[in-house]
Amino acid sequence: MGKDPVEELLRLSTEAGAAADRLRERRVAVSRFALVWWQGGAAQVFRDAFERRVAGLAATEAELRFLAQACHELAGLVAAESVASDVGSGLAS
């Protein structure tokens, strides 16, 4: 028999939220290095690459949080549908 879809969605929601938390920690750690800029000709190239990296981490974190919320909401809808189906089956009997 297959896995319960509600439990699976809640698991995915939890995993996506945890991944977003880890990514946020990584972004914060990486951002600390923004205080120490290189000197010389490579400084602007380094700054630009660094800012793209931090922005990319923030965007990915936001997408993971959206995924976590969507899975959580979908789990609620699936659970409600299951209850409604069970009630409907009971009335039909």
Backbone hydrogen bonds in HBPLUS format (Angstrom, degrees):
<---DONOR---> <-ACCEPTOR-->    atom                        ^
c    i                          cat <-CA-CA->   ^        H-A-AA   ^      H-
h    n   atom  resd res      DA  || num        DHA   H-A  angle D-A-AA Bond
n    s   type  num  typ     dist DA aas  dist angle  dist       angle   num
A0008-GLU N   A0004-ASP O   2.96 MM   4  6.18 158.9  2.00 155.4 162.2     1
A0009-LEU N   A0005-PRO O   2.90 MM   4  6.02 158.3  1.94 145.3 150.6     2
A0010-LEU N   A0006-VAL O   2.93 MM   4  6.16 159.1  1.97 151.0 157.0     3
A0011-ARG N   A0007-GLU O   2.90 MM   4  6.06 148.9  2.00 142.6 151.5     4
A0012-LEU N   A0008-GLU O   2.91 MM   4  6.18 159.9  1.95 147.8 153.0     5
A0013-SER N   A0009-LEU O   2.84 MM   4  6.05 153.9  1.91 145.4 153.2     6
A0014-THR N   A0010-LEU O   2.95 MM   4  6.15 159.5  2.00 145.4 150.1     7
A0015-GLU N   A0011-ARG O   2.87 MM   4  6.14 162.7  1.90 153.7 158.8     8
A0016-ALA N   A0012-LEU O   2.86 MM   4  5.99 162.6  1.89 151.4 156.0     9
A0017-GLY N   A0013-SER O   2.97 MM   4  6.13 158.1  2.02 146.5 152.8    10
A0018-ALA N   A0014-THR O   2.91 MM   4  6.12 156.1  1.97 147.7 154.5    11
A0019-ALA N   A0015-GLU O   2.86 MM   4  6.07 155.1  1.92 147.3 154.4    12
A0020-ALA N   A0016-ALA O   2.92 MM   4  6.14 152.6  2.00 144.4 151.9    13
A0021-ASP N   A0017-GLY O   2.94 MM   4  6.23 151.3  2.03 143.5 151.5    14
A0022-ARG N   A0018-ALA O   2.95 MM   4  6.26 158.3  1.99 149.4 154.8    15
A0023-LEU N   A0019-ALA O   2.90 MM   4  6.11 154.9  1.97 146.4 153.7    16
A0024-ARG N   A0020-ALA O   2.87 MM   4  6.09 151.6  1.95 146.6 154.3    17
A0025-GLU N   A0021-ASP O   3.00 MM   4  6.30 159.2  2.05 148.9 154.0    18
A0026-ARG N   A0022-ARG O   2.99 MM   4  6.24 153.8  2.06 144.5 151.8    19
A0027-ARG N   A0023-LEU O   2.82 MM   4  6.07 156.9  1.87 148.4 154.9    20
A0028-VAL N   A0024-ARG O   2.88 MM   4  6.13 161.4  1.92 154.4 158.8    21
A0029-ALA N   A0025-GLU O   2.96 MM   4  6.16 159.4  2.00 145.4 151.4    22
A0030-VAL N   A0026-ARG O   2.82 MM   4  6.05 160.6  1.86 152.3 157.8    23
A0031-SER N   A0027-ARG O   2.81 MM   4  5.92 153.5  1.88 145.9 154.0    24
A0032-ARG N   A0028-VAL O   3.24 MM   4  6.51 134.6  2.46 141.5 150.9    25
A0033-PHE N   A0030-VAL O   3.04 MM   3  5.70 148.1  2.14 115.6 123.5    26
A0034-ALA N   A0031-SER O   2.90 MM   3  5.28 159.3  1.94 112.5 119.5    27
A0035-LEU N   A0032-ARG O   3.40 MM   3  6.14 169.2  2.42 114.5 117.4    28
A0036-VAL N   A0033-PHE O   3.13 MM   3  5.60 159.8  2.17 112.6 118.3    29
A0043-ALA N   A0040-GLY O   3.18 MM   3  5.69 161.8  2.21 115.4 121.1    30
A0046-PHE N   A0042-ALA O   2.88 MM   4  6.02 164.2  1.90 160.7 165.5    31
A0047-ARG N   A0043-ALA O   2.86 MM   4  6.08 161.6  1.89 150.8 156.2    32
A0048-ASP N   A0044-GLN O   2.89 MM   4  6.06 165.7  1.91 152.2 155.6    33
A0049-ALA N   A0045-VAL O   3.01 MM   4  6.19 165.7  2.04 150.0 154.0    34
A0050-PHE N   A0046-PHE O   2.83 MM   4  5.95 158.5  1.88 151.4 158.2    35
A0051-GLU N   A0047-ARG O   2.86 MM   4  6.05 162.6  1.89 152.5 156.8    36
A0052-ARG N   A0048-ASP O   2.99 MM   4  6.22 153.9  2.06 146.6 153.6    37
A0053-ARG N   A0049-ALA O   2.96 MM   4  6.18 153.7  2.03 145.5 152.7    38
A0054-VAL N   A0050-PHE O   2.99 MM   4  6.31 164.4  2.01 156.4 159.4    39
A0055-ALA N   A0051-GLU O   2.95 MM   4  6.05 161.5  1.99 145.3 151.0    40
A0056-GLY N   A0052-ARG O   2.84 MM   4  5.95 152.5  1.91 144.5 152.5    41
A0057-LEU N   A0053-ARG O   2.96 MM   4  6.24 154.2  2.03 148.6 155.3    42
A0058-ALA N   A0054-VAL O   2.99 MM   4  6.25 157.5  2.05 148.5 154.5    43
A0059-ALA N   A0055-ALA O   2.93 MM   4  6.17 157.0  1.98 148.4 154.5    44
A0060-THR N   A0056-GLY O   2.97 MM   4  6.15 160.1  2.01 147.8 153.1    45
A0061-GLU N   A0057-LEU O   2.92 MM   4  6.07 156.2  1.98 146.2 153.2    46
A0062-ALA N   A0058-ALA O   3.01 MM   4  6.24 157.8  2.06 146.6 152.0    47
A0063-GLU N   A0059-ALA O   3.01 MM   4  6.28 153.0  2.08 145.8 153.1    48
A0064-LEU N   A0060-THR O   2.94 MM   4  6.20 155.3  2.00 150.4 156.7    49
A0065-ARG N   A0061-GLU O   2.96 MM   4  6.25 155.7  2.02 150.2 156.9    50
A0066-PHE N   A0062-ALA O   2.94 MM   4  6.18 152.3  2.02 144.5 152.3    51
A0067-LEU N   A0063-GLU O   2.90 MM   4  6.15 158.3  1.95 147.0 152.9    52
A0068-ALA N   A0064-LEU O   2.87 MM   4  6.12 158.2  1.92 148.6 154.4    53
A0069-GLN N   A0065-ARG O   2.99 MM   4  6.21 162.7  2.03 147.5 151.7    54
A0070-ALA N   A0066-PHE O   2.85 MM   4  6.06 161.0  1.89 152.5 158.4    55
A0071-CYS N   A0067-LEU O   2.91 MM   4  6.08 162.8  1.94 153.3 157.3    56
A0072-HIS N   A0068-ALA O   3.02 MM   4  6.20 158.3  2.07 146.1 152.4    57
A0073-GLU N   A0069-GLN O   2.91 MM   4  6.13 163.5  1.93 153.5 157.5    58
A0074-LEU N   A0070-ALA O   2.86 MM   4  5.99 159.2  1.90 149.1 155.5    59
A0075-ALA N   A0071-CYS O   2.88 MM   4  6.03 151.8  1.96 146.0 153.5    60
A0076-GLY N   A0072-HIS O   3.15 MM   4  6.48 152.2  2.23 143.4 150.3    61
A0077-LEU N   A0073-GLU O   3.04 MM   4  6.40 152.8  2.11 146.8 154.1    62
A0078-VAL N   A0074-LEU O   2.86 MM   4  6.11 161.0  1.89 154.1 159.1    63
A0079-ALA N   A0075-ALA O   2.89 MM   4  6.05 160.3  1.93 148.7 154.4    64
A0080-ALA N   A0076-GLY O   2.94 MM   4  6.10 157.9  1.99 144.7 150.9    65
A0081-GLU N   A0077-LEU O   2.90 MM   4  6.08 157.1  1.95 146.9 153.3    66
A0082-SER N   A0078-VAL O   2.94 MM   4  6.12 152.3  2.01 145.5 153.1    67
A0083-VAL N   A0079-ALA O   2.99 MM   4  6.28 157.1  2.04 149.4 154.9    68
A0084-ALA N   A0080-ALA O   2.90 MM   4  6.12 163.8  1.93 150.9 155.5    69
A0085-SER N   A0081-GLU O   2.86 MM   4  6.01 153.0  1.94 144.4 152.1    70
A0086-ASP N   A0082-SER O   2.92 MM   4  6.14 155.0  1.98 145.7 152.5    71
A0087-VAL N   A0083-VAL O   2.88 MM   4  6.13 159.7  1.92 153.4 158.8    72
A0088-GLY N   A0084-ALA O   2.87 MM   4  6.02 160.5  1.90 145.7 151.7    73
A0089-SER N   A0085-SER O   2.88 MM   4  6.09 150.5  1.97 144.5 152.5    74
A0090-GLY N   A0086-ASP O   2.99 MM   4  6.21 149.0  2.09 142.0 150.5    75
A0091-LEU N   A0087-VAL O   3.01 MM   4  6.30 147.7  2.11 149.7 158.1    76
A0092-ALA N   A0088-GLY O   3.11 MM   4  6.26 146.2  2.22 141.7 150.4    77
